């Protein structure tokens, strides 16, 4: 006889991260002495990609200055002023200090946006693959509407994907540059989505709750070549009433563990998010806030750091892309999308139905993922971990932990593993 649940229904039914599960399997292999090329986590090896030296020194100084009490609930004034300046000078976005909220990274910001804007049962539209929108929808008891964005649009959703669902929506959740794909919206593509949202809100009128846009641009500083980052408010100024941004230093400064993120948006929304996060206590640590504010005082240092960061990340992304194109040219069932931004390469293993050397058929994506891990010693994340179909043959390869010298060996391992299939 089964016992009654001893926790809430929410906790009882919550689903853990597929990426964490895969990482646990990878780590177990590493513990057993296997040399695994682990490109699963969207993080940086801080020995390869350290935070800026100046920022590190400033953080230590702030601890030595005993800046260890509670920060302001909406973030230290100095940091909100610095973020306002950064957004204006680098992003062509004008937000005052009362329209900016500082938090402990992007996650509490996203959670607060969901909790502030979406009531139980209301509709959230988001693309698959995308990062964690399925989990945030669950935590908020929202009605998730998944739009399947495929390789023909570089896995970025279009207005045509969203249009059939917009009349019932409360929130459209978008990310550009996107995790997991490392691709971005085109100017025209984002304009069309903005126009769709504006038209819907005009139809609803002032008396009804509008449809909001959550725009996660945490990777916006990391674009490559001719790729441009676009945001909805610069393209359509009237979108400022309906757009709530997700941003921070986690990716641009390789500072995932420093936990300094922010949101900017309509003052009413930001004020309510502040109240919500105040009860949760999801503040960025005060020393890190003060140090980040001082670091942003000289944007020349920021520019210098970013230029080197982008060069090193693009070198790795481009190296893997060329390697996959070489494998494809050799006749192997792989593919990749040209890297555009972030620290991710979208790759494909079309190996369903292939037979291994011992006659086993790779029937599922999980089979393919395990084969690549066991035979090539390469760990990557299948797109089903980001809400896509369990049969999807596409994967995220994250280069934040990659040594540039390892790329050739990884491609060689993959080549040898693919040759063993029939």
C-alpha positions in Angstrom: 0.0 0.0 0.0 1.4 3.4 -1.0 1.7 6.1 1.6 0.2 9.5 1.1 2.6 12.2 -0.3 4.6 13.9 2.4 5.3 17.1 0.4 3.2 19.5 -1.6 1.8 18.6 -5.0 4.1 21.1 -6.6 7.2 19.6 -5.1 5.9 16.0 -5.6 5.6 16.5 -9.4 8.4 18.9 -10.2 10.8 17.6 -12.8 14.6 17.9 -12.3 16.9 19.3 -14.9 17.7 16.9 -17.8 21.1 18.7 -18.1 21.9 18.0 -14.4 21.0 14.3 -14.9 23.3 14.0 -17.9 26.0 15.9 -16.1 25.8 13.4 -13.2 26.3 10.5 -15.6 29.3 12.3 -17.1 30.8 13.0 -13.8 30.5 9.4 -12.7 32.5 8.4 -15.8 35.1 11.0 -15.0 35.3 9.6 -11.4 35.9 6.1 -12.9 39.0 7.5 -14.7 37.5 8.1 -18.2 38.7 11.2 -20.1 35.4 12.8 -21.1 35.1 16.0 -23.2 32.2 17.5 -21.2 30.4 20.2 -23.2 27.0 19.9 -21.4 26.8 22.8 -18.9 26.2 26.4 -20.0 29.0 27.6 -17.8 32.7 28.6 -18.0 35.8 26.8 -16.7 37.1 29.7 -14.6 40.7 28.6 -15.2 40.2 29.0 -18.9 37.7 31.9 -18.8 38.2 33.8 -15.6 36.3 36.9 -14.7 38.0 40.3 -15.4 41.0 40.8 -13.2 39.8 44.3 -12.2 36.4 42.9 -11.1 38.0 40.2 -9.0 40.2 42.8 -7.2 37.2 45.1 -6.7 35.1 42.2 -5.1 37.9 41.4 -2.7 38.2 45.1 -1.8 34.5 45.4 -1.0 34.7 42.4 1.3 37.8 44.0 3.0 35.7 47.2 3.3 33.1 45.2 5.2 30.3 45.7 2.7 28.6 42.5 4.0 25.3 43.7 5.3 21.9 43.7 3.5 21.9 45.4 0.1 19.0 47.7 -1.0 15.9 45.6 -1.9 16.0 46.7 -5.5 19.8 46.8 -5.7 22.4 49.2 -4.7 21.9 52.7 -6.1 25.4 52.8 -7.5 24.9 49.6 -9.5 21.5 50.7 -10.9 23.1 53.9 -12.0 25.9 52.0 -13.6 23.5 49.6 -15.4 21.5 52.5 -16.7 24.7 54.0 -18.2 25.7 50.6 -19.6 22.3 50.1 -21.3 22.3 53.6 -22.8 25.9 53.5 -24.1 26.1 49.9 -25.3 22.5 48.9 -25.9 20.7 52.1 -27.0 18.2 51.6 -24.1 17.1 54.3 -21.7 16.0 53.0 -18.3 16.0 55.1 -15.1 17.2 53.8 -11.8 13.5 53.2 -10.7 13.0 51.0 -13.8 15.9 48.6 -12.9 15.9 45.8 -10.4 19.1 44.0 -9.3 18.9 40.3 -8.3 21.1 37.2 -7.8 21.5 36.4 -11.4 18.9 35.8 -14.2 17.0 32.9 -12.6 15.3 34.9 -9.8 14.5 37.6 -12.3 12.8 35.1 -14.6 10.9 33.6 -11.7 9.8 37.0 -10.6 8.6 38.0 -14.1 6.5 34.8 -14.3 5.0 35.3 -10.7 4.4 39.0 -11.3 2.7 38.8 -14.7 1.0 35.4 -15.0 -1.9 34.1 -13.0 -2.8 30.5 -12.5 -4.1 29.0 -15.8 -3.0 31.9 -18.0 -1.1 31.2 -21.2 2.6 31.6 -21.7 4.0 31.2 -25.2 7.6 30.1 -25.7 9.6 28.3 -28.3 11.2 24.9 -28.1 14.0 24.4 -27.7 14.4 27.0 -25.0 15.9 27.1 -21.5 13.6 26.3 -18.6 10.4 28.0 -19.7 8.7 24.6 -19.2 9.8 24.5 -15.5 8.9 28.2 -14.8 5.5 27.6 -16.3 5.0 24.6 -14.1 6.1 26.5 -11.0 3.6 29.2 -11.8 0.7 26.9 -12.7 0.6 28.5 -16.1 -0.7 27.1 -19.3 2.3 26.5 -21.5 2.0 26.8 -25.3 5.1 25.4 -27.0 5.9 26.6 -30.5 8.3 24.3 -32.4 10.9 26.4 -34.1 13.0 24.3 -36.4 16.3 24.6 -38.3 14.7 26.5 -41.2 14.6 29.6 -38.9 17.7 28.7 -37.0 15.4 27.5 -34.2 14.2 31.1 -33.6 10.4 31.5 -33.3 8.6 33.7 -35.8 5.5 35.8 -35.7 3.8 33.0 -37.7 4.6 30.5 -35.0 3.2 32.8 -32.3 0.2 34.3 -34.1 -2.3 31.4 -33.7 -2.0 31.6 -29.9 -1.6 35.3 -29.2 -5.2 36.1 -28.4 -5.1 33.9 -25.3 -1.6 34.8 -24.1 -0.5 36.7 -21.1 3.3 36.3 -21.7 5.5 35.6 -24.6 8.9 34.4 -23.4 11.8 34.9 -25.8 15.5 34.8 -25.6 18.1 36.2 -28.0 20.9 35.3 -28.3 19.2 32.0 -27.5 20.0 29.2 -25.2 20.5 26.5 -26.3 21.0 27.3 -30.0 23.4 30.2 -30.0 21.3 31.9 -32.7 19.6 35.3 -32.8 16.6 37.1 -34.1 16.9 39.0 -37.3 15.8 42.6 -37.2 12.7 41.8 -39.4 11.8 38.7 -37.4 11.8 40.5 -34.1 9.9 43.5 -35.6 7.2 41.2 -36.8 6.8 39.7 -33.3 6.7 43.1 -31.8 4.0 44.3 -34.3 2.0 41.2 -33.4 2.1 41.9 -29.7 1.3 45.6 -30.3 -1.7 44.8 -32.5 -3.0 42.3 -29.9 -2.7 44.9 -27.1 -4.5 47.5 -29.3 -7.3 45.0 -29.8 -7.6 44.4 -26.1 -7.7 48.0 -25.1 -6.6 49.7 -21.9 -9.1 47.9 -19.7 -7.8 44.4 -20.2 -4.6 42.8 -19.1 -2.0 43.1 -21.9 0.2 40.5 -23.3 3.7 41.1 -22.0 7.1 40.1 -23.6 9.8 38.7 -21.4 13.0 39.3 -23.4 16.0 37.4 -22.1 19.2 39.0 -23.5 21.7 37.7 -21.0 24.0 36.7 -23.9 23.6 40.0 -25.9 27.2 41.1 -25.6 28.5 37.8 -27.1 27.9 38.1 -30.8 30.3 37.1 -33.6 31.2 38.3 -37.1 28.4 40.3 -38.7 25.8 39.1 -36.2 23.8 41.9 -34.6 21.8 41.8 -31.4 18.4 43.5 -31.6 16.0 44.3 -28.8 12.2 45.0 -29.0 12.2 48.4 -27.4 14.8 50.0 -29.7 13.0 48.6 -32.7 9.6 49.5 -31.5 9.7 52.2 -28.7 6.0 51.6 -27.9 7.0 48.1 -26.8 8.6 49.6 -23.6 5.2 49.4 -21.9 5.0 45.7 -22.4 8.6 44.4 -22.3 10.5 43.1 -19.3 14.1 42.3 -19.8 16.4 39.7 -18.3 20.1 40.7 -18.2 23.3 40.5 -16.1 27.0 39.8 -16.0 26.8 36.0 -15.8 27.7 35.3 -19.5 29.3 38.6 -20.7 31.9 38.6 -17.9 32.0 34.8 -17.4 30.7 35.5 -13.9 28.1 32.8 -13.5 28.9 32.3 -9.8 29.2 35.9 -9.0 25.3 36.2 -9.1 24.7 39.7 -10.4 21.7 40.0 -12.7 19.1 42.6 -13.4 15.7 43.3 -15.0 14.4 46.5 -16.5 10.9 47.2 -17.5 7.7 49.2 -16.7 8.1 50.8 -13.3 4.9 49.2 -12.0 6.1 45.7 -13.0 9.6 46.3 -11.6 8.1 47.6 -8.3 6.0 44.4 -7.9 9.0 42.2 -8.8 11.0 44.0 -6.2 8.3 43.3 -3.5 8.2 39.6 -4.5 12.0 39.1 -4.5 12.3 41.0 -1.2 10.3 38.3 0.5 12.4 35.6 -1.2 15.7 37.3 -0.4 17.1 36.8 -3.9 19.5 39.7 -3.6 22.8 39.8 -5.3 25.5 40.0 -2.6 26.3 43.6 -1.7 30.1 43.3 -2.2 29.6 41.9 -5.7 27.1 44.7 -6.5 29.4 47.5 -5.3 32.3 45.9 -7.2 30.3 45.6 -10.4 29.2 49.2 -10.2 32.8 50.3 -9.9 33.9 48.0 -12.7 31.3 49.5 -15.1 32.6 53.0 -14.3 35.2 52.5 -16.9 33.6 50.8 -20.0 36.9 50.8 -21.8 38.0 47.9 -19.5 34.7 46.2 -20.2 35.2 46.6 -24.0 38.7 45.2 -23.8 37.6 42.2 -21.8 34.7 41.5 -24.1 36.8 41.7 -27.2 39.2 39.0 -25.9 36.3 36.9 -24.5 34.5 36.9 -27.8 37.6 36.1 -29.8 38.3 33.0 -27.6 34.7 31.8 -27.6 34.3 32.3 -31.4 37.6 30.5 -32.0 36.2 27.4 -30.3 32.7 27.6 -31.8 34.2 28.1 -35.3 36.6 25.3 -34.8 33.9 22.9 -33.9 31.7 24.1 -36.7 34.4 23.5 -39.3 35.0 20.1 -37.8 31.4 19.1 -38.1 31.3 20.4 -41.7 34.4 18.3 -42.5 32.6 15.2 -41.0 29.5 16.0 -43.0 31.6 16.4 -46.2 33.0 12.9 -45.5 29.5 11.5 -45.6 28.7 11.2 -41.9 25.2 11.9 -40.8 26.0 15.1 -38.9 25.4 18.8 -39.3 25.7 22.1 -37.5 24.4 25.7 -37.7 26.8 28.5 -38.3 27.7 30.0 -34.9 26.1 33.4 -34.3 26.3 34.2 -30.6 26.6 33.0 -27.0 28.8 30.0 -26.1 26.7 27.4 -27.9 26.9 25.5 -31.2 23.8 23.8 -32.5 24.9 20.4 -33.9 23.0 17.4 -35.3 23.6 13.6 -35.1 21.1 11.9 -37.5 22.0 8.5 -36.2 18.6 7.0 -35.4 18.4 3.5 -36.9 22.2 3.1 -37.2 23.8 -0.1 -36.0 26.8 -0.2 -33.7 29.8 -2.6 -34.2 28.1 -5.1 -31.8 24.8 -4.9 -33.8 22.8 -2.8 -31.4 20.4 -0.4 -33.1 20.4 3.2 -32.0 16.6 3.6 -31.8 16.2 6.7 -29.6 17.9 10.0 -29.1 19.0 8.7 -25.7 20.7 5.8 -27.4 22.5 8.2 -29.7 23.5 10.4 -26.9 24.9 7.5 -24.9 26.7 6.1 -27.9 28.5 9.5 -28.5 29.4 9.6 -24.8 30.6 6.0 -24.5 32.3 5.7 -27.9 33.6 9.2 -28.6 33.9 10.4 -25.0 32.0 13.5 -25.9 29.1 14.8 -23.7 26.5 17.2 -25.3 22.9 18.0 -24.5 20.0 16.8 -26.7 17.4 19.4 -27.5 14.7 17.4 -25.7 16.3 18.6 -22.5 15.1 22.1 -23.7 11.5 21.0 -24.4 11.9 19.8 -28.0 10.7 16.4 -29.2 12.3 13.3 -27.6 13.1 12.2 -31.2 14.9 15.4 -32.1 18.4 14.8 -33.5 19.7 18.2 -32.6 22.1 19.0 -29.7 23.7 21.9 -27.8 27.5 21.9 -27.6 28.7 24.4 -25.0 32.3 25.7 -25.3 32.8 27.5 -22.0 34.8 24.6 -20.6 36.7 23.8 -23.8 40.4 24.0 -24.3 41.1 25.2 -27.8 43.7 22.5 -28.3 41.1 19.8 -27.6 38.9 20.5 -30.7 41.0 18.4 -33.1 41.0 15.5 -30.7 37.2 15.7 -30.2 36.5 15.8 -34.0 38.9 12.8 -34.4 37.0 10.9 -31.7 33.7 11.6 -33.3 35.0 10.5 -36.7 36.2 7.2 -35.3 32.9 6.6 -33.5 30.8 7.5 -36.6 32.9 5.1 -38.8 31.9 2.2 -36.6 28.2 2.7 -37.4 26.5 1.0 -40.3 
